Amino acid sequence: MKSPRLILGALVVVILSLVSGCASLKEALKGVAGISTDQLELARKSAVIKTFDLDYNTCNGRLRKALKFMDSYIYTEDKTKNLIAIYVDYNDTTPVGIFITSLGDNLTKVEVSSPSSFARDLIATKMFGFIENPDLMKEENKIIG
């Protein structure tokens, strides 16, 4: 008869833990669900960084068009961290973090991080090229199409 009480007690502890606001528990659950950004933040120290002579909105708009063009999948965003977390594409779920920061009226910094240096470099190279010259997307589309 004590086992239903034990199960109920364990369930209460789990529910309280989930709603208590414990950041590490929340991040662990995100990791299980496949949407954790901790590894992207840790990899930020080895990010590929480029500064663009563009205002934040223009840079952000070009960045998003580039991601769409490359078939990258945005799986979460964190506006407080200026983070866009993506998978390389719909088939390659290697996580890549894109941190975008305004440095002034016409200056925006973009950092690309990933636990995979190959994914980081692939996304950074293509995306930076497209941000600098949006016409590259049209040219590449002609080659592919």
C-alpha positions as CSV (number, residue, x, y, z in Angstrom):
1,M,0.0,0.0,0.0
2,K,2.9,2.4,0.5
3,S,4.1,2.1,-3.1
4,P,1.3,4.5,-4.5
5,R,2.4,7.1,-1.9
6,L,6.0,6.6,-2.9
7,I,5.1,7.1,-6.6
8,L,3.0,10.1,-5.8
9,G,5.8,11.6,-3.7
10,A,8.3,11.1,-6.5
11,L,5.9,12.6,-9.0
12,V,5.4,15.7,-6.8
13,V,9.2,16.1,-6.5
14,V,9.7,15.8,-10.3
15,I,6.9,18.4,-11.0
16,L,8.3,20.8,-8.4
17,S,11.7,20.5,-9.9
18,L,10.4,21.2,-13.4
19,V,8.6,24.4,-12.4
20,S,11.1,25.6,-9.8
21,G,13.1,27.6,-12.3
22,C,16.3,25.6,-11.9
23,A,18.3,26.6,-15.0
24,S,20.5,23.5,-15.1
25,L,17.5,21.2,-14.9
26,K,15.8,23.2,-17.7
27,E,18.9,23.0,-19.8
28,A,19.2,19.3,-19.2
29,L,15.6,18.7,-20.3
30,K,16.3,20.9,-23.4
31,G,19.3,18.6,-24.1
32,V,17.1,15.5,-24.0
33,A,14.7,17.2,-26.3
34,G,17.5,18.2,-28.6
35,I,17.2,22.0,-28.3
36,S,20.0,22.8,-25.8
37,T,22.1,25.8,-26.6
38,D,24.8,25.3,-23.9
39,Q,27.2,23.6,-26.2
40,L,26.8,26.5,-28.7
41,E,27.7,29.0,-26.0
42,L,30.7,27.0,-24.9
43,A,31.9,26.8,-28.5
44,R,31.6,30.6,-28.8
45,K,35.2,31.0,-27.6
46,S,36.3,29.4,-30.9
47,A,33.7,31.1,-33.0
48,V,34.3,32.5,-36.5
49,I,33.7,36.2,-36.2
50,K,33.1,38.9,-38.8
51,T,32.0,42.5,-38.6
52,F,29.8,44.0,-41.3
53,D,29.3,47.6,-42.3
54,L,25.5,47.1,-42.0
55,D,22.9,48.1,-39.5
56,Y,21.5,45.3,-37.3
57,N,18.2,44.9,-39.1
58,T,19.8,44.7,-42.6
59,C,22.4,42.2,-41.4
60,N,19.8,40.1,-39.6
61,G,17.5,40.1,-42.6
62,R,20.3,39.0,-45.0
63,L,21.5,36.4,-42.5
64,R,18.0,34.9,-42.3
65,K,17.6,34.9,-46.1
66,A,21.0,33.2,-46.4
67,L,19.9,30.5,-43.8
68,K,16.7,29.9,-45.8
69,F,18.6,29.7,-49.0
70,M,21.1,27.2,-47.5
71,D,18.2,25.1,-46.2
72,S,19.4,25.5,-42.6
73,Y,16.8,24.9,-39.9
74,I,16.3,27.4,-37.1
75,Y,15.4,25.2,-34.1
76,T,15.4,27.9,-31.4
77,E,16.2,31.6,-30.8
78,D,17.2,33.4,-27.6
79,K,16.8,37.2,-28.1
80,T,18.4,37.9,-24.7
81,K,21.6,36.2,-25.9
82,N,21.3,37.4,-29.5
83,L,21.4,33.8,-30.5
84,I,19.9,32.0,-33.5
85,A,20.5,28.2,-33.1
86,I,20.3,26.2,-36.3
87,Y,20.9,22.8,-37.7
88,V,23.1,22.8,-40.8
89,D,20.1,21.6,-42.8
90,Y,17.1,19.4,-42.5
91,N,19.2,16.2,-42.8
92,D,22.2,17.2,-40.9
93,T,21.3,18.1,-37.3
94,T,24.7,19.3,-36.3
95,P,24.0,22.4,-34.1
96,V,25.4,25.8,-35.1
97,G,25.0,29.0,-33.1
98,I,24.8,32.4,-34.7
99,F,25.3,35.3,-32.4
100,I,24.4,38.7,-33.9
101,T,25.3,41.9,-32.0
102,S,24.8,45.6,-33.0
103,L,28.0,47.6,-32.5
104,G,26.6,50.9,-33.7
105,D,24.4,52.4,-36.3
106,N,26.0,50.7,-39.3
107,L,28.2,48.1,-37.7
108,T,27.1,44.5,-36.8
109,K,29.1,41.6,-35.4
110,V,28.2,38.0,-36.4
111,E,29.8,35.1,-34.5
112,V,29.3,31.5,-35.7
113,S,30.0,28.7,-33.2
114,S,29.5,24.9,-33.2
115,P,31.0,21.9,-31.5
116,S,31.8,20.8,-35.1
117,S,34.5,23.0,-36.7
118,F,33.5,21.7,-40.1
119,A,29.8,22.8,-39.6
120,R,31.0,26.1,-38.1
121,D,33.3,26.9,-41.0
122,L,30.8,25.7,-43.7
123,I,27.9,27.9,-42.3
124,A,30.2,30.9,-41.7
125,T,31.8,30.8,-45.1
126,K,28.5,30.6,-47.0
127,M,26.5,32.9,-44.8
128,F,29.2,35.6,-44.6
129,G,29.5,35.6,-48.4
130,F,25.7,35.9,-48.8
131,I,25.5,38.7,-46.2
132,E,28.3,40.7,-47.9
133,N,26.8,40.1,-51.4
134,P,23.1,39.0,-51.5
135,D,23.4,38.6,-55.3
136,L,25.6,35.5,-54.7
137,M,22.4,33.6,-53.8
138,K,20.9,34.5,-57.2
139,E,24.2,33.4,-58.9
140,E,24.5,30.2,-57.0
141,N,20.8,29.4,-57.7
142,K,21.5,29.8,-61.5
143,I,24.4,27.3,-61.2
144,I,22.3,24.8,-59.1
145,G,19.0,25.3,-61.0
